[in-house]
Amino acid sequence: MTIAALTSLSEGAVIPFGGDRHTTVPPELAAAFRAGDQLHVVQSTGALLHVPKAIRSAVTTVVDAAVDAFAQLRTVRSDAVQRFYTAFADMLADEVVWDRIDAANTDDVLRAEEQGRSTTRLRVSAQMRD
């Protein structure tokens, strides 16, 4: 058995999934894929998810920062965390603040829809605010 980095994709290459099925690499994916990119296969559908190297790197950076932030948060006293959440709730109750959040959310939803992404969990609502 040989294991090597995936550095390119060929149009029509067979990609197994689900243990007993396969799909093939479409021409646009073969043309777009570069060394350092990742290919993920949805095992239930065979959908091929292309993650460019730059996106992969950006996500790694952000996730690493979040892990570091949570590690730092463990050192914060509980009364400080309580004050933060109280202030956060107070800000959400402010109509001016909520209007800005709602406007930014509307922009985010429109951008996601333009990219063909799901917006189900992205949309804010009055119920969520409450």
Secondary structure, DSSP 8 states (H G I E B T S, - for coil): ----------TT-EEEETTTEEEE--HHHHHH--TT-EEEE-TTT--EEEE-HHHHHHHHHHHHHHHHHHHHHTTS-HHHHHHHHHHHHHHHH-HHHHHHHHHHHHHHHHHHHHTT---TTT---HHHH-
